Amino acid sequence: MYLPYFSSLTSKLLSRLMAHFEKELQKTPEKKGDELSRRYKSILDSVRVRQRKLFRFARLVVRIRPSSSTSQLTFEDS
């Protein structure tokens, strides 16, 4: 995996995350009051967890290769 590919991968993942968030918000809620509040909290928690995982991955890659734009990255299963 090359770093330019990493940038496009990160961009694609962020756009998918935002699309998922917007799609969830567009669904018409059938609930009222506390149930509606819990639904929105659940949506935000889900998006927040996915966003943290994505940013953690981005920091890991930047730490591995901070100034190289053509290095090949390999990840081994441990």
N, C-alpha and C positions, 0 to 999 in steps of 0.2 A: 504494500500500500504506500503510495507516494503522498507527501504532504499536500500538494495541490488537490489530489483526490480526497484527502482528509478534509480540506476546506469545503469542497463541494458536498461531501458526505455530511458534514456538520450542518451545513446550510439546509440540505434536504431534510435532515432529521428535525431541525428546528421548525421548518415550514410545515412538516407533517404534524408536529406537536401543536402548533398554532391552529392548523386546520381541524385537528381533533377537538381542541378546546372550543373553537367557534361552532363546530357542529353540535357539540353537547349543549352549548348555550342556546342554539337555535331550536332545539327540540321543545315542543310545547309541553309545559309541565301540567300534569293532571292533579298535582298536589297543591295544598294551600298551607300557609302559616309555617309552623315548625318543620313540617316535612319538606317544604320548598327550601327552607334555609339549610336543612341537612343535605339536600340534593346538591345545592350550589357549593357547600363546603366540601362535599365528596368530590365534585368535579375539580375544584381548585387543588385539593390534596393530591389527586391523581396526577394532574398536570405538574404540580410542584415536584413530586417524586421523580417523574420522568425527566424534568428539566435538570434536576440535581445530578441524576445519573449521566446525562449528556455532558454537562459541564465538568463533572469529575473525569470523564473519559477525555475531554479536550485538554484538561490540565495535565493528565498523565502523558499524553502524546507530546505536548509542548515541553514537558520536563525531560522526556527521552531525547528529543531532537529539537533543541531551542532555536538553532540558527541555520539549520540545513533545509533547503527547499527541494532537494532531489534525493534525499536518503530514502532507502527502502526500509520499511518497518515490518518486523515480523513479531507476531505474538504467539507465544507457546502456551499450551494448556498446562496448568500446574495442578 
